[in-house]
Amino acid sequence: MSAVITTATPFTIQDVLVNALDVLGYEPTIVTIDNVSSFNHSNPLQVSDIITNRKDYYGHQYFRLVNDQWVLLHDSSEMNGRLVSKTSKQYQSVGLFLKELSAEYTKQYNIYLEYLAELEKQRIEAERKARVEETRKRAIERAKAQGYVVKEKHINGKIQLVCSRTI
């Protein structure tokens, strides 16, 4: 017996997927070269697979990157399905699990987008400050080259340059 389960939300960003799994209590672990041999699984695991605490006949259920999307690999009949966890959460069928994960992934994705927007805002602000500083330096250099004495004042967050020359 086989089943095809699709999610409304494709899992495309590893950090967002890991955060969603963590928030839901599925204790994600990313497989690395150092810990790949510590997992007892009937299918060979690859570096960067994301292991969950959901266990079935083959071992821990895990996500693998396939064609730029993270796909859940599991026993389709869900034999021996259980949750190996410190939490009191009950094992859910794969369909319910993916539905729950999809909703949380969407929340975490929105948080991720807000984070990216904040980073972009900070980058733009840093560029603006660099432009202001460069303009200030150029103006001072030009004024000094023409023989002016430059005094700098900061008024209401703005820079005012007062140039004076004695004859």
C-alpha positions in Angstrom: 0.0 0.0 0.0 1.3 3.4 -0.8 0.2 7.0 -0.2 1.0 10.3 -1.6 0.7 13.2 0.8 1.2 16.7 -0.4 1.4 19.9 1.7 0.0 23.2 0.7 3.3 24.8 1.8 6.5 23.5 0.2 9.3 23.3 2.8 12.1 25.1 1.0 14.1 26.8 3.7 16.0 24.6 6.1 16.2 27.1 9.0 12.5 27.8 8.8 11.7 24.0 8.8 14.0 23.4 11.7 12.4 26.2 13.7 8.9 24.9 12.9 9.8 21.4 14.0 11.4 22.7 17.2 8.4 24.9 18.1 6.1 21.9 17.7 8.3 19.7 19.9 9.6 17.3 17.2 13.3 17.8 18.3 14.9 18.2 14.9 18.6 17.2 14.5 20.6 18.0 11.4 22.8 15.1 10.3 26.4 16.0 10.1 29.6 14.1 9.2 30.3 13.8 12.9 26.9 12.3 14.0 25.7 10.4 10.9 26.8 7.1 12.3 25.0 7.6 15.6 21.6 7.1 14.1 20.4 3.6 13.7 18.3 3.7 10.6 17.4 1.1 7.9 17.8 3.6 5.1 21.2 5.3 4.7 21.1 8.8 6.0 22.9 11.7 4.2 24.6 14.7 5.6 22.1 17.6 6.0 19.1 15.3 6.5 16.8 16.6 9.3 15.9 13.8 11.8 12.7 14.1 13.9 11.7 12.3 17.1 8.9 10.6 15.2 9.8 6.9 14.8 8.3 4.2 12.6 9.2 0.7 11.4 12.4 1.9 9.6 13.6 4.2 12.3 13.3 8.0 12.8 11.3 9.8 10.3 13.4 12.5 8.6 13.4 15.2 6.0 15.7 15.2 3.0 16.4 17.9 0.4 15.0 16.7 -2.9 14.8 19.2 -5.9 15.1 22.2 -3.6 12.3 21.0 -1.2 12.5 19.2 2.1 10.6 16.0 1.8 9.5 13.7 4.7 10.8 10.2 4.3 8.9 7.6 6.4 7.2 4.2 6.5 4.0 4.7 4.5 2.1 2.1 6.5 3.3 3.8 9.7 4.0 0.5 11.4 5.3 1.0 15.0 4.6 4.7 14.7 5.5 6.5 17.9 7.0 9.6 19.3 10.4 9.3 21.0 10.4 12.4 23.1 10.6 14.0 26.5 7.3 15.8 25.8 3.9 14.3 26.5 2.8 14.8 22.8 0.9 11.9 21.2 2.0 10.4 17.8 -0.1 11.7 14.9 -0.5 10.2 11.5 1.8 11.6 8.8 -1.1 13.5 7.2 -2.0 15.3 10.5 1.7 15.8 11.3 2.3 17.5 7.9 -0.8 19.6 8.3 0.3 20.8 11.7 3.8 21.4 10.4 2.6 23.2 7.4 0.7 25.7 9.5 3.7 26.3 11.8 6.1 26.5 8.9 3.9 29.3 7.5 4.2 31.2 10.8 7.9 30.7 11.0 8.3 31.8 7.4 6.5 35.0 8.2 8.9 35.6 11.1 11.8 34.8 8.7 10.5 37.4 6.2 10.2 40.0 9.0 13.8 39.2 10.0 15.0 39.6 6.4 13.1 42.9 6.1 14.8 44.2 9.3 18.2 43.2 7.9 17.5 45.1 4.7 16.4 48.1 6.7 19.6 48.0 8.7 21.7 47.7 5.5 19.9 50.7 3.9 20.4 52.7 7.1 24.1 51.8 7.2 24.5 52.8 3.5 22.7 56.1 4.3 25.1 56.9 7.2 28.1 56.0 5.1 26.9 58.5 2.3 26.3 61.2 4.9 29.8 60.7 6.4 31.4 60.7 2.9 29.5 63.9 1.9 30.6 65.5 5.2 34.2 64.6 4.7 34.2 65.9 1.1 32.6 69.2 2.1 35.1 69.7 4.9 38.1 68.9 2.5 36.8 71.3 -0.2 36.2 74.1 2.3 39.7 73.6 3.8 41.2 73.6 0.3 39.6 77.0 -0.3 41.1 78.4 2.9 38.1 78.1 5.2 38.1 77.1 8.9 35.3 74.6 9.4 33.3 74.2 12.6 30.9 71.3 12.8 27.6 71.5 14.8 25.0 68.8 15.3 21.5 70.3 15.5 18.4 68.0 15.8 20.3 65.0 14.4 21.6 67.1 11.4 25.1 68.2 10.7 25.7 71.9 10.1 29.1 73.0 8.9 30.0 76.6 9.6 32.8 77.8 7.3 34.7 81.0 8.1 37.7 82.7 6.7 39.9 85.5 8.1 41.3 88.0 5.7 
